[in-house]
């Protein structure tokens, strides 16, 4: 499993669970071909109410939440935007992140920060970078 990867180890954990005999809608979605398990497949299973997929996404959210808590303690941001594709998991992931932030970050900072999903999808990082360049260009005009 690669818990530090951008996909938070979600596909790897799903494959491991299915290989060990776990019963999940994920297997049905990939027609039994474990190499086809992706983050999106797991998210689709979550939306279908699959318990195994739900647990996988909750654990991924907890792993991400610990990292976010570290950054909150270090940088004290006003908001954290969860993106890069993992926000597609929906409230399950975001609530797990928030839970771990409340547990692991300093209380004052954890209560002040807003943790929200990206609304621009996978393009949010590129669009954010572009907006910084545009702002700097027009600020100097």
Secondary structure, 3 states (H helix, E strand, C coil): CCCCCCCCCHHHHHHHHHHCCCCCHHHHHCCCCHHHCCHHHHHHHHHCCCHHHHHHHHHHHHHHHHHHHHHHHHHCCCEEEECCCHHHHCHHHHHHHHHHHHHHCCHHHHHHCEEEECCCHHHHHHHHHHHHHHHHHHHCC
